[in-house]
């Protein structure tokens, strides 16, 4: 009997975590092209920059120096099929948006040192326009002749993006900025996820631990 209870508690704990973590989550890996129709603006599918092991990615080229605003854009709407997922994640109160953004050092003007960065904005009918600047950190600098690929992992909550339970459509906008050089940005592994609260994780962990203790007592 105790063995049965232990197994049931362990299975229930795993099922709880699985149902929470998998609820409506989705990822865009860009491993094959072309880009899906929810993307618009200055974005094309790319096999990925040199030195990137993550496969295909979204590529945006900002040919002019200075601020290049709000392109590309991705719409998580009914046409994209992600609208119900986004609303379910927003309703959970624990939604996160994460992605890798890369800047290709070889895209800078040869022999020129320059600063660069990127901005993003969440937009929705529930929260309006929420702009987040300098997503690649404070003061990235490119030295002349540096052809390296620089990768930044970005993770923002739905609250930081301005997405709320009142939102019925969701949008992300990207922008680039630099001093005097054109840039190539790449975005990969864009994931929208439900992150369980620590209390929920603790509850599931206690259930699994309790099951293991009962099973151990049974063996003793």
C-alpha positions as CSV (number, residue, x, y, z in Angstrom):
1,X,0.0,0.0,0.0
2,X,2.8,2.4,1.0
3,X,4.6,1.6,-2.2
4,X,1.5,2.4,-4.2
5,X,1.1,5.7,-2.4
6,X,4.7,6.6,-3.0
7,X,4.5,5.9,-6.7
8,X,1.2,7.8,-7.0
9,X,2.7,10.9,-5.2
10,X,5.8,10.8,-7.4
11,X,3.7,10.5,-10.6
12,X,1.4,13.3,-9.4
13,X,4.3,15.6,-8.7
14,X,5.8,14.9,-12.1
15,X,2.5,15.4,-13.8
16,X,2.0,18.7,-12.0
17,X,5.3,20.1,-13.1
18,X,4.8,18.8,-16.7
19,X,1.4,20.4,-17.0
20,X,2.6,23.7,-15.7
21,X,5.8,23.9,-17.7
22,X,4.2,22.7,-20.9
23,X,1.1,24.9,-20.8
24,X,0.8,26.6,-24.2
25,X,4.6,27.0,-24.4
26,X,6.2,27.4,-27.8
27,X,9.6,28.0,-29.4
28,X,10.8,29.5,-32.7
29,X,14.1,27.9,-33.6
30,X,14.3,29.2,-37.2
31,X,16.0,26.0,-38.2
32,X,14.4,26.1,-41.6
33,X,13.1,28.9,-43.8
34,X,11.3,30.9,-45.0
35,X,10.1,32.9,-42.0
36,X,6.6,32.3,-40.9
37,X,4.0,34.9,-41.9
38,X,3.8,36.5,-38.4
39,X,7.1,38.1,-39.0
40,X,7.2,41.4,-41.0
41,X,9.6,44.2,-41.8
42,X,13.4,44.0,-42.3
43,X,13.9,40.3,-41.5
44,X,14.9,37.3,-43.6
45,X,15.6,33.7,-42.8
46,X,19.3,32.9,-42.5
47,X,21.3,29.7,-42.2
48,X,22.9,31.5,-39.2
49,X,26.0,33.6,-38.7
50,X,29.5,32.1,-38.9
51,X,30.5,30.7,-35.6
52,X,26.9,30.0,-34.4
53,X,26.1,26.4,-33.6
54,X,22.4,27.0,-33.1
55,X,21.4,26.5,-36.8
56,X,19.2,28.8,-38.7
57,X,18.1,32.2,-37.4
58,X,16.3,35.4,-38.2
59,X,18.6,38.0,-39.8
60,X,18.1,41.7,-39.8
61,X,20.4,44.0,-41.7
62,X,20.5,47.7,-40.7
63,X,22.3,49.2,-43.7
64,X,22.4,52.7,-42.3
65,X,24.1,53.9,-39.2
66,X,22.3,55.4,-36.3
67,X,18.9,54.5,-35.0
68,X,16.8,52.1,-37.2
69,X,13.5,51.8,-35.6
70,X,11.0,49.0,-35.0
71,X,11.7,46.5,-37.7
72,X,11.3,43.5,-37.7
73,X,8.0,42.9,-36.0
74,X,6.3,39.7,-34.9
75,X,2.6,39.4,-34.4
76,X,1.2,36.7,-32.1
77,X,-2.3,36.9,-33.5
78,X,-5.1,34.6,-34.5
79,X,-3.6,34.3,-38.0
80,X,-0.3,33.0,-36.6
81,X,-2.1,30.4,-34.5
82,X,-0.3,31.6,-31.3
83,X,-3.0,33.9,-29.9
84,X,-4.7,31.2,-27.7
85,X,-1.2,30.2,-26.4
86,X,-0.3,33.8,-25.5
87,X,-3.5,34.4,-23.7
88,X,-3.2,31.2,-21.7
89,X,0.4,32.1,-20.7
90,X,-0.6,35.6,-19.8
91,X,-3.4,34.2,-17.6
92,X,-0.9,32.0,-15.7
93,X,0.8,35.2,-14.4
94,X,4.3,33.6,-15.0
95,X,4.9,34.1,-18.7
96,X,8.4,34.7,-20.0
97,X,9.8,35.7,-23.4
98,X,13.4,34.7,-24.1
99,X,15.7,34.6,-27.1
100,X,19.4,34.8,-28.3
101,X,20.4,38.0,-30.1
102,X,23.7,38.1,-32.0
103,X,25.7,40.8,-33.6
104,X,28.1,39.9,-36.4
105,X,31.4,41.8,-35.9
106,X,32.3,41.2,-39.6
107,X,29.3,43.4,-40.6
108,X,30.9,46.6,-39.2
109,X,32.7,48.9,-41.6
110,X,36.3,47.5,-41.9
111,X,38.8,49.4,-39.8
112,X,36.1,51.3,-37.8
113,X,35.5,51.1,-34.1
114,X,32.0,51.8,-33.1
115,X,29.3,51.3,-30.4
116,X,26.1,49.4,-31.0
117,X,23.0,48.1,-29.2
118,X,19.4,47.0,-29.8
119,X,16.0,47.8,-28.4
120,X,12.8,45.9,-28.2
121,X,9.2,46.8,-27.4
122,X,6.2,44.8,-26.4
123,X,2.9,46.0,-27.8
124,X,-0.7,44.9,-27.0
125,X,-4.2,46.2,-26.5
126,X,-4.0,45.4,-22.8
127,X,-0.7,47.1,-21.9
128,X,0.1,49.4,-24.8
129,X,3.6,50.2,-25.9
130,X,6.4,49.0,-23.5
131,X,9.9,49.8,-24.7
132,X,13.0,48.1,-23.4
133,X,16.3,49.7,-24.5
134,X,19.9,48.3,-24.5
135,X,19.0,44.7,-24.5
136,X,22.6,43.7,-25.3
137,X,23.9,45.2,-22.1
138,X,25.5,48.5,-21.1
139,X,27.8,50.0,-23.7
140,X,28.8,47.3,-26.2
141,X,31.8,48.4,-28.2
142,X,33.2,47.0,-31.4
143,X,37.0,47.3,-32.0
144,X,38.3,47.8,-35.5
145,X,39.1,44.5,-37.1
146,X,37.1,42.4,-34.6
147,X,35.1,39.9,-36.6
148,X,33.8,37.9,-33.6
149,X,30.2,37.0,-33.1
150,X,28.8,38.3,-29.8
151,X,25.7,36.6,-28.3
152,X,23.4,37.9,-25.6
153,X,20.6,35.9,-24.1
154,X,17.5,38.0,-23.3
155,X,14.8,36.9,-20.8
156,X,11.9,39.2,-20.1
157,X,8.7,38.5,-18.2
158,X,5.2,39.2,-19.7
159,X,4.9,42.0,-17.1
160,X,8.1,43.6,-18.3
161,X,6.8,43.4,-21.9
162,X,3.5,45.0,-20.8
163,X,1.5,42.0,-21.7
164,X,-1.4,41.4,-19.3
165,X,-4.5,39.2,-18.9
166,X,-6.4,42.0,-20.6
167,X,-4.4,41.6,-23.8
168,X,-6.1,40.0,-26.8
169,X,-3.2,40.5,-29.2
170,X,0.5,40.6,-28.7
171,X,3.4,42.0,-30.7
172,X,7.2,42.3,-30.4
173,X,9.2,45.0,-32.2
174,X,12.9,45.2,-32.6
175,X,15.2,48.1,-33.4
176,X,19.0,48.6,-33.9
177,X,21.3,51.4,-33.1
178,X,24.9,52.2,-33.8
179,X,27.3,55.1,-34.0
180,X,28.5,55.0,-37.6
181,X,28.3,51.5,-39.0
182,X,25.8,49.1,-40.6
183,X,25.0,46.0,-38.5
184,X,23.8,42.5,-38.9
185,X,21.6,41.2,-36.1
186,X,20.5,37.6,-35.7
187,X,17.7,36.3,-33.4
188,X,17.4,32.6,-32.5
189,X,15.6,30.3,-30.1
190,X,12.8,32.7,-29.4
191,X,10.7,30.9,-26.6
192,X,7.5,31.9,-24.9
193,X,7.2,29.9,-21.7
194,X,5.3,29.5,-18.5
195,X,7.7,29.5,-15.6
196,X,6.4,27.8,-12.4
197,X,6.3,29.8,-9.2
198,X,8.9,28.7,-6.5
199,X,6.0,27.7,-4.3
200,X,4.6,25.4,-6.9
201,X,8.0,23.8,-7.5
202,X,8.4,23.3,-3.7
203,X,5.0,21.7,-3.5
204,X,5.8,19.3,-6.3
205,X,9.2,18.6,-4.7
206,X,7.7,17.8,-1.4
207,X,5.3,15.4,-3.0
208,X,8.1,13.6,-4.7
209,X,10.2,13.6,-1.5
210,X,7.3,12.3,0.6
211,X,6.8,9.5,-1.9
212,X,10.5,8.5,-1.7
213,X,10.5,8.5,2.1
214,X,7.5,6.2,2.2
215,X,9.1,3.9,-0.3
216,X,12.3,3.9,1.7
217,X,10.5,3.1,4.9
218,X,8.7,0.2,3.2
219,X,12.0,-1.2,2.1
220,X,13.4,-0.9,5.6
